[in-house]
């Protein structure tokens, strides 16, 4: 019987321990926190968006970092397989808008508890509050792990320690140190799925404003489009966040451009011509009203004064006094609500860490190191990341599953 040690009890670690144990190995799951799956508890606003219910080919279109590396793992454990796993183990799921999958209970704890129940049933020895300080090798072969409590011998080690985002959940970069000591290259770490800071001050009055069904585009200083999307976003004390902004950060963190511009189309369903005609009707219907009053049918109250300021129009001006040129300015402001990007929020605030252990040095069919026999890596510690929507947790499940099967 092989002895397998899994370092890190998050999404990747729990699935790695599961697949290693079901193959008849003696498995130890070492977690530095007081409970398993600590980061899972805060994902999806505490609801845990655990996967995205799409075919593997479509799934890979949403992977930003090294999608080809994940092809085999996702085919070995697909989103459909993950859904079946949880439902067959007493955790019913539901699919919501954007094919996002959640537990029916809307409780992230149900995902972690289901996995823990399966692990205990398989005889996995779970060691909580256990800090791993190093991985031991001999002639490029794994011999065991060193913990604060002493040495644990084993045949294989699976490193599932996560990245460096949300360090309070235990993701403090331990896996990168283990990898580098074993001779692996670690790609530069960057924040991914993180808010974006804006320059200037005119977004501050919009703090807390949530926008739905808007189109965004990010362009560089020569007008080249870097990213575009459609959906939900919100203004914050530092700039912007929300689903489409978080996904944009996955692309912007790879761009070496200083002057990036964000343009928001507040009325993407209408052409400029159609929007102008709509505005004419609104202004004619309330000729003696102020223009700010007439705009209430078009925009949230919080946004009206900012848009009129952008259009260089006094908010107290009567509708009947608005000129054709001013009306066109309003349309231009609605179709191109522009801000300058200051930068991304710190990596500690990111949902996911981009960069990590170079996948060139990992066998994609097994997740085993090409440098050290018996050393495996899975989950966020690898140089793989994807857009928001349950894709990153599925990657953790799939890579963990493959590592456990081959350890």
C-alpha positions in Angstrom: 0.0 0.0 0.0 1.4 3.4 -1.1 1.4 6.3 1.4 0.3 9.6 -0.2 0.5 12.9 1.6 -1.7 15.8 0.3 -0.6 19.2 1.5 -3.5 21.7 1.6 -7.1 20.9 2.3 -8.8 23.2 -0.2 -10.8 22.2 -3.4 -7.8 20.6 -5.1 -6.5 18.9 -1.9 -9.8 17.3 -1.0 -10.3 15.9 -4.5 -6.7 14.7 -4.6 -7.1 12.9 -1.3 -10.4 11.4 -2.5 -9.0 10.0 -5.7 -5.9 8.8 -4.1 -7.9 7.0 -1.3 -10.4 5.4 -3.7 -7.4 3.7 -5.4 -6.5 2.0 -2.2 -3.6 4.2 -1.0 -3.0 5.2 2.6 -3.7 8.9 2.5 -2.9 11.8 4.9 -4.5 15.2 4.2 -2.5 17.9 6.0 -4.2 21.3 6.5 -2.7 24.3 8.3 -6.1 25.8 9.2 -8.6 24.6 11.8 -11.0 23.3 9.1 -10.9 22.1 5.5 -12.0 24.2 2.6 -11.7 27.5 4.2 -11.5 29.4 0.9 -14.5 27.5 -0.4 -16.6 29.0 2.3 -16.2 32.5 0.9 -16.5 31.8 -2.8 -19.6 32.8 -4.7 -20.4 35.2 -1.8 -20.7 32.3 0.5 -22.8 30.2 -1.9 -19.8 28.4 -3.6 -20.0 28.6 -7.4 -18.3 25.2 -7.7 -18.3 24.7 -11.5 -19.7 25.8 -14.8 -22.1 23.4 -16.5 -20.7 23.5 -20.1 -18.9 21.0 -22.3 -15.1 20.8 -21.9 -14.5 22.5 -25.3 -16.5 25.6 -24.2 -15.0 25.4 -20.7 -11.5 25.7 -22.2 -12.5 28.9 -24.0 -12.8 30.5 -20.5 -9.4 29.5 -19.4 -6.9 32.3 -19.7 -3.7 30.7 -18.4 -2.4 27.6 -20.2 -5.7 26.1 -21.4 -4.0 23.3 -23.4 -2.4 22.0 -20.3 -5.8 21.3 -18.8 -7.4 19.5 -21.7 -6.6 16.0 -20.3 -7.5 16.8 -16.7 -10.9 18.3 -17.7 -11.7 15.3 -19.8 -10.8 13.0 -17.0 -13.0 14.9 -14.5 -15.5 17.2 -16.4 -18.0 19.6 -15.0 -20.7 17.0 -15.6 -18.6 14.5 -13.5 -18.3 17.0 -10.6 -22.0 17.6 -10.7 -22.7 13.9 -10.5 -20.2 13.4 -7.7 -21.9 15.9 -5.4 -25.4 14.8 -6.3 -24.5 11.1 -5.8 -23.1 12.0 -2.4 -26.2 13.7 -1.1 -25.5 17.4 -2.1 -28.1 18.5 -4.7 -27.1 21.3 -7.1 -28.7 23.9 -9.3 -27.6 25.6 -12.5 -28.1 29.4 -12.7 -27.6 32.1 -15.2 -24.3 31.8 -17.1 -24.3 28.0 -16.4 -23.0 28.7 -12.9 -23.5 25.7 -10.6 -24.4 26.2 -6.9 -25.6 23.9 -4.1 -29.4 24.1 -3.9 -29.0 25.2 -0.2 -26.9 28.2 -1.3 -24.5 27.1 1.5 -20.8 26.8 0.6 -20.4 24.7 3.7 -22.4 21.9 2.0 -19.7 21.5 -0.6 -16.9 21.2 1.9 -18.9 19.0 4.3 -19.8 16.6 1.5 -16.2 16.2 0.5 -15.1 15.7 4.1 -17.8 13.1 4.6 -16.5 11.2 1.5 -12.9 11.4 2.7 -13.7 10.1 6.2 -15.7 7.2 4.6 -12.6 6.3 2.5 -10.4 6.3 5.6 -8.4 9.5 4.8 -6.5 10.7 7.9 -7.2 14.4 8.1 -4.6 16.3 10.2 -5.8 19.9 10.9 -3.6 22.7 12.3 -0.7 21.0 10.7 2.0 23.2 9.2 4.3 21.7 6.5 7.7 23.3 6.6 9.4 21.4 3.8 9.3 18.5 1.3 12.1 15.9 1.6 13.7 14.2 -1.4 16.5 11.8 -2.0 18.1 11.5 -5.5 15.1 13.4 -7.0 12.6 11.0 -5.3 10.1 12.0 -2.6 10.8 10.6 0.9 8.3 12.6 3.0 7.3 15.9 4.4 8.6 17.9 7.3 6.0 19.5 9.6 6.3 21.6 12.7 5.5 18.4 14.7 8.1 16.2 12.9 8.8 14.2 9.8 6.2 12.1 8.0 7.5 9.5 5.5 5.6 8.8 2.3 5.8 7.6 -1.3 4.1 10.6 -2.9 3.3 14.2 -2.1 0.6 16.2 -3.7 1.0 20.0 -3.2 -2.4 21.8 -3.2 -1.5 24.9 -1.2 -3.3 27.5 -3.4 -1.8 30.8 -4.4 -1.2 34.0 -2.4 -4.7 35.7 -2.7 -6.9 35.8 0.4 -3.9 35.0 2.7 -6.3 34.8 5.7 -7.6 31.5 4.3 -4.1 30.0 4.5 -2.9 30.8 1.0 0.5 32.2 1.8 2.6 30.9 -1.0 4.0 27.8 0.7 3.7 25.7 -2.4 5.8 28.1 -4.5 8.6 27.8 -2.0 8.3 24.0 -2.0 8.4 24.0 -5.8 11.4 26.3 -6.1 13.4 24.3 -3.6 12.6 21.2 -5.7 14.1 23.0 -8.7 10.9 24.2 -10.3 10.4 27.5 -12.0 7.6 29.7 -10.7 6.0 32.1 -13.1 5.5 35.7 -11.9 2.5 36.0 -9.6 -0.2 38.5 -10.5 -3.7 39.3 -9.2 -6.5 37.7 -11.2 -10.3 38.2 -10.7 -9.7 41.4 -8.9 -11.2 44.9 -8.8 -9.8 47.7 -11.0 -8.7 51.1 -9.7 -9.7 54.2 -11.6 -7.9 57.6 -11.9 -9.6 60.8 -11.0 -12.5 61.5 -8.6 -15.7 61.5 -10.5 -16.4 57.8 -9.8 -16.5 58.4 -6.1 -20.0 59.8 -6.1 -21.1 56.5 -7.8 -19.8 54.3 -5.0 -22.2 51.4 -4.4 -24.0 51.9 -7.8 -24.6 48.5 -9.5 -25.2 48.4 -13.2 -26.8 45.5 -15.1 -26.8 44.8 -18.9 -24.0 47.2 -19.7 -21.2 46.7 -22.3 -17.6 47.5 -21.4 -14.4 47.7 -23.4 -10.8 48.4 -22.4 -8.5 50.0 -24.9 -4.8 50.9 -24.9 -3.3 54.3 -25.6 -3.5 53.8 -29.4 -7.1 52.7 -29.3 -6.5 48.9 -29.6 -9.2 46.9 -27.9 -7.8 44.7 -25.1 -11.0 43.3 -23.7 -14.8 43.6 -24.0 -17.7 42.1 -22.2 -21.4 42.5 -21.4 -23.1 42.0 -18.0 -23.0 43.3 -14.5 -20.5 45.6 -12.7 -20.4 48.0 -9.8 -18.6 51.2 -8.7 -16.6 51.0 -5.4 -14.5 53.3 -3.3 -11.4 52.5 -5.5 -13.0 52.2 -8.9 -15.0 49.3 -10.4 -15.7 45.6 -9.6 -18.3 43.0 -10.4 -18.4 40.0 -12.7 -17.4 41.6 -16.0 -14.7 43.7 -14.3 -13.2 40.7 -12.5 -13.0 38.8 -15.8 -11.3 41.8 -17.5 -8.6 41.7 -14.8 -7.5 38.3 -16.1 -6.5 39.9 -19.3 -5.3 43.3 -18.1 -2.8 41.7 -15.6 -1.0 40.4 -18.7 -0.8 43.7 -20.5 2.2 46.0 -20.2 0.4 49.2 -21.1 0.3 52.2 -18.8 -2.6 54.2 -20.3 -5.6 52.0 -20.4 -9.1 53.4 -20.9 -12.4 51.9 -19.7 -15.5 52.7 -21.8 -18.9 51.8 -20.5 -21.9 51.7 -22.9 -24.8 52.3 -20.6 -27.4 51.5 -23.3 -25.8 48.7 -25.4 -29.2 47.5 -26.7 -29.8 50.9 -28.5 -27.8 52.4 -31.3 -26.8 56.0 -31.0 -29.6 56.9 -33.5 -32.2 54.9 -31.6 -31.1 56.4 -28.3 -31.2 59.9 -29.7 -34.8 59.3 -30.9 -35.7 57.9 -27.4 -34.2 61.0 -25.8 -36.2 63.3 -28.1 -39.4 61.6 -26.9 -38.4 61.9 -23.2 -37.5 65.6 -23.6 -40.7 66.4 -25.5 -42.8 64.6 -23.0 -41.5 66.8 -20.2 -40.8 70.1 -21.9 -41.0 72.2 -18.7 -39.2 69.7 -16.5 -35.5 69.9 -15.7 -33.4 67.7 -17.8 -32.2 65.8 -14.7 -35.9 65.0 -14.0 -36.5 63.7 -17.5 -33.5 61.5 -17.4 -34.9 59.4 -14.6 -36.6 57.0 -17.1 -33.2 56.4 -18.7 -30.8 56.1 -15.7 -30.5 55.4 -12.0 -30.7 58.7 -10.0 -27.1 58.4 -8.8 -25.8 58.4 -12.4 -27.8 61.3 -13.8 -25.8 64.3 -12.6 -22.5 62.6 -13.5 -23.7 62.0 -17.1 -25.0 65.5 -17.5 -21.7 66.9 -16.2 -19.9 64.8 -18.8 -22.2 66.2 -21.4 -21.5 69.7 -20.1 -25.2 70.4 -19.4 -26.7 72.2 -16.3 -28.9 69.6 -14.5 -31.5 72.3 -13.8 -31.9 73.3 -17.5 -35.4 72.8 -18.8 -36.0 70.1 -21.4 -37.4 72.5 -23.9 -34.1 74.5 -23.8 -31.9 71.5 -24.7 -30.3 72.0 -28.1 -29.6 69.3 -30.7 -25.9 69.5 -29.9 -26.5 69.1 -26.2 -28.7 66.1 -26.9 -26.0 64.5 -28.9 -23.6 65.1 -26.1 -25.9 63.2 -23.7 -26.1 60.3 -26.2 -22.3 60.3 -26.5 -21.9 60.2 -22.7 -24.4 57.3 -22.4 -22.7 55.3 -25.1 -19.2 56.1 -24.0 -18.9 56.6 -20.3 -15.1 56.8 -20.1 -12.6 56.4 -17.3 -8.8 56.0 -17.1 -7.4 52.9 -15.4 -5.0 53.4 -12.5 -4.2 49.7 -12.0 -5.4 46.5 -10.4 -6.2 46.0 -6.7 -3.5 44.2 -4.6 -3.0 40.4 -5.1 -4.2 39.9 -1.5 -7.7 40.9 -2.6 -7.7 38.8 -5.8 -10.0 35.8 -6.0 -7.3 33.9 -7.9 -3.6 34.1 -8.2 -2.3 34.1 -11.8 1.2 32.6 -12.4 2.6 29.8 -10.3 4.5 26.6 -10.9 5.5 26.4 -14.5 3.3 23.8 -16.3 6.2 23.1 -18.7 7.7 21.1 -15.8 4.5 19.2 -15.0 3.2 16.1 -16.8 -0.4 17.2 -17.9 -1.6 13.6 -17.9 -0.6 12.9 -14.3 0.2 16.3 -12.6 3.6 14.8 -11.6 6.7 16.8 -11.5 9.1 16.1 -14.4 12.0 16.9 -12.0 11.1 14.9 -8.9 9.6 11.5 -8.9 6.5 11.2 -6.6 6.0 15.0 -6.4 2.6 16.3 -7.7 1.0 19.7 -8.0 -2.7 20.6 -8.3 -5.0 23.6 -8.2 -4.1 27.3 -7.9 -0.5 26.6 -7.1 -0.1 25.8 -10.9 0.3 28.5 -13.5 -3.4 28.2 -14.7 -6.3 30.6 -14.2 -9.7 31.3 -15.8 -12.5 33.8 -15.9 -15.1 34.1 -13.1 -18.1 31.6 -13.2 -16.9 28.5 -11.4 -14.1 27.7 -13.8 -11.2 28.0 -11.3 -12.8 25.7 -8.7 -13.5 23.1 -11.4 -9.8 23.3 -12.5 -8.8 22.7 -8.8 -11.1 19.6 -8.7 -9.9 18.2 -12.0 -6.2 18.7 -11.4 -6.5 17.3 -7.9 -8.4 14.3 -9.1 -5.8 13.5 -11.8 -2.9 14.0 -9.3 -4.6 11.7 -6.7 -5.3 9.0 -9.4 -1.6 9.0 -10.3 0.0 9.4 -6.9 
